[in-house]
Amino acid sequence: MKRAIEDLKSVGINVANILVPNNGVDLTKWAIVACDQYTSELDYWQRVEKFVDTAPSTLHLIYPEVYLEEENGKQRIAKIQNTMENYLGQNLFDNYDESLFLIERTTVEGVSRWGLLVTLDLELYDYNNASKTPIRATEGTIIERIPPRQAIRRGAKLELPHILVLIDDEERSVIEPLIALHQDLPKVYDFSLMEGGGHIKGYQVKSTHLFTQLGKALAKMGSKLDPSNPLMYAMGDGNHSLATAKACWQEIKQKLSPAERETHPARWAMVELENIYDEGLLFEPIHRILFNCSSTLFLEELGHHCHLKSLETVESVEAIKGLIEDQSLQRFGYVDREGFKVATLQSPETSIVAGTIQNVIDALLEDEKGVEVDYVHGEEITTTLGSKEGNIGLFLPAIDKHTFFSTIVQDGSLPRKTFSMGHAQEKRFYLEARKIVSD
């Protein structure tokens, strides 16, 4: 077993002592969607709070970003960290030592995707755009977002993952062999997620044979990579959370001996690996809402970054989606109180429309004219908010997941908020936990 685990470490993967609430806990109330979802929908989080009430829940262990601007931030962080200690002291968890979890997530539409819960070596990760490390960001990292998250992670005894990391496994050699035998694996949980999150099942993976099999499959994948640019693990969701884990590890490691650095739990970050070729894995666009922004102001700024070839009026969101799917042209959808339009750009300053639009938005924010932006999932919320007086909704196309890895290798990180793996309710829920402090 020890040799098999060392082989996994050689490809950046480690097993973990995974904590899952015991049978006395209602897992539907325990599991909460990623904290960076529904950031403009306070009513969502109010419904969750009412549903959970005082029951044990990851809601009490995370900081939903909808509340980041509140004045009592320090008190909320202290309460989160105290609750972690309380849950540990109450023997709330069952411990699955030296394990990985195979996870099946089924949406309310009945579409399933599979993942493997592992820990990744933060020594192999660099979130900077020019990174050539095996683990790297796929979108631009906003450095200013790391310190607030560090304040939460510093002093926290538990790590709860919502991070999804992609592997480029066209041969389906890593996760799929486990799927084939999942009925023979010990089932850890099987329950429905709240608020339309679908259903989730988790299976324990813990055997020398399976660890050896995984190590060999990953080593084979790694052997095919360019040694000067070996992209092995690409961020799908949660890049700023992984960047925060890295920043905290950089602080912690300075106080450790070389031997201690090899074994300290904070060197690793728990994530869910998913194969980009999984048929249940859908890439969705992330749309933009501009607040306090007139059409005149937006179109004027757009003209500084490209030539607006046309602005065509259309009848519906479906019409927008049909037109912007053609990625031989840079097009995006547009909605304000006057209705829907499709913009076609000429001579844009970036290679994809998300980059051009992001440059426009960044310039508007810097002008100090009171413009604000939010990034949202789904056409309905974009339409609802974008059509209000003083607002604009921007619809962006999805990117092609099959050229995803090669694009990152060739061009570096994509513009931030370029893509999303599914809609908000399909994001990873906080469920498993792991200690990140030495005992």
C-alpha positions, 0 to 999 in steps of 0.5 A: 500500500505504501509503495502504491501511495508513493507512486500516486504522489509522484504524479501529484496525487495523494490519498486523504483521511476524508471526513463525512458526517455520520448517520446522525446528520441529515446530509441534504441539510449538510451539503451546500453549493459552492460559496461563489454561486448566486452572488446576486440572489440573496433570496437563494441564501435566505432560503437555504438558511431557513431550510438548514436552521440550526442543523449541522451544515457546511453552511456554518463552515463557509462564507457565501460571497453574497455576504462579502461586503457586510460589515461583520466579516471578522465575526463571521470568520471567527464563527466559522472557525469556532464551528469547525472546532465544535463539529470536530469535538462533537465526533460528528464525522466518520473518518475514511483514512488513506482513501479516495472517493469515486463520486457520481453526480446526477442532475435533476435532468438525469444527466450523470457525471463522475469524479474522483476525490483526491488531494493535489500537491500544491508544490506542483501548482502555480496560478500565474498566467505564464505558468508551465507547472503540471497543475495550473489555472485556466482563467486569469486569477484576480490576486485581490480575491486571495487575501479575503479567502486567506483570512478564512483559511488561516486558523481553519482546521478543516478544508471543504472542497468545491474545487473541480479539476480537469484531466485530458484522458481521451483513453478514459484510463483513470476514472472510467475503470473505477466506474466499471466496478463501482458497485463493488466499492463501499458506498459512503453516501447516497442522497438528494441535494437541496435546491435542485442540486440533483443527487449524489453518491460516493464510493470509497476507493482504498486498495493497493491494487486500485491505487497502483492502477491509478498511478500507472494510468496517470503516469502514462498520461504524464509521459505523453506531455511536453516536458517543457509545458506539462499541463496535467491538471487544469482548473475547472472550478474554484481556482481562487480557492486553490490559489488561496490554499497555495498562498496559505501553504507558502506561509506555512512551509516557511516555518517547517523543516524539509522533512515536515514539508513532505508530510504536512497536510496543508501541502495538499488541497482536496479537489474532485478530478473529472475527465474532460471527455465525460459525457455528463460534463457540460461547459456553459458560458458565464454571462455578465450583468452591468449595473448603473451602465447606459447603453450609450456608455457601454457602446462607446467603450466597446468602440475603443476595443473593437469595431462594432460591425453590426447590432442586430435586434432579435426576438429572444434568448434562443435567437441569441444562442443560435447566432453566437454559437458560430465562433468563427465570428466574435459575437455576443448577446445583449439585453437592456430594457429595450429588448434583445440584440446580437453584436458582431465585432470586427478587429477585436483586440483579443482572440475570443469574445470573452476577452474583448468584453472583459477588457470593456468591462474592466475599463468601465469599472476603472472610469469610476462612473459607478458601473458595477458588474456581476458574473452569472450562470444562466440566461434567465437571470441575465435577462431578468436583471439585464432588462431592468432600468439602468442595467445591461445583460451580456450573453457570451458563447460557450467554449469548445471543451475538446480544444480546452487543454491545447488552448491553455498550453498554447495561449496560457490562461483564458480571460477570467470568467470565460466558462462554467462547468454546468449551471449554478445548481450543478456546481460542486456542493461542500460535503466531504472535509479534511483536516489541514492542521497537524495533530 
